[in-house]
Amino acid sequence: MKFAVGDSVQVIDDDIEGEIVEIQGDILTIETLDGFPMKFPTKDLVKIQQDVEPLLELESDTIAEALQEKEHFRKNKKRASNKKKEKQIPPMEVDLHIEKLLPSKKGLSNHDILTKQLDTARGQLEFAIRKRIQKIVFIHGVGEGVLKAELEYLFSRYENVKFYDANYQRYGLGATEVYIFQNP
């Protein structure tokens, strides 16, 4: 199929339509209906006919084949995108800094603060297990490492959890991610 600048086209395996704004060999740049430029190989595009007469020139087999191929790609894309969505569910975050848990730490000993933080962590972990939440990030900060060590001891008492340092780029060194294995 021959394409020209100004032709209206649709992507075969996606719900993207637009107008060709540039042609570089087998790569076409289209401007989508939303105004975004996107590049596609010619084999991934089909021309959208503006008037009915040129459509009659196409063989009915070609039209049926193109529609069938497009439907096949749509079904496969939906399956793939559902898997992505499952994996990209953001984890539940629990900030254990004492100033986030209590309005004031006035009059509390270090032991009282640590106990409050551990009780909060235990409660949130139990909540996540009951609600079948798969990932939790406990933000504990760096400090001297006492809270982190206590959290690791707490998490190790659960058979259905695995814990590890959370994403460094997002949380730095002061967070632990807990993965909860779900029973079917």
Sequence and secondary structure as in RCSB ss.txt:
>XXXX:A:sequence
MKFAVGDSVQVIDDDIEGEIVEIQGDILTIETLDGFPMKFPTKDLVKIQQDVEPLLELESDTIAEALQEKEHFRK
NKKRASNKKKEKQIPPMEVDLHIEKLLPSKKGLSNHDILTKQLDTARGQLEFAIRKRIQKIVFIHGVGEGVLKAE
LEYLFSRYENVKFYDANYQRYGLGATEVYIFQNP
>XXXX:A:secstr
    TT EEEETTSS EEEEEEEETTEEEEEETTS EEEEEGGGEEE  SSHHHHHHS HHHHHHHHHHHHHHHH
HHHHHHHHHHHHT   EEEE  HHHH S  TT  HHHHHHHHHHHHHHHHHHHHHTT  EEEEE  STTSHHHHH
HHHHHHT TTEEEEE  HHHHTTSEEEEEE    
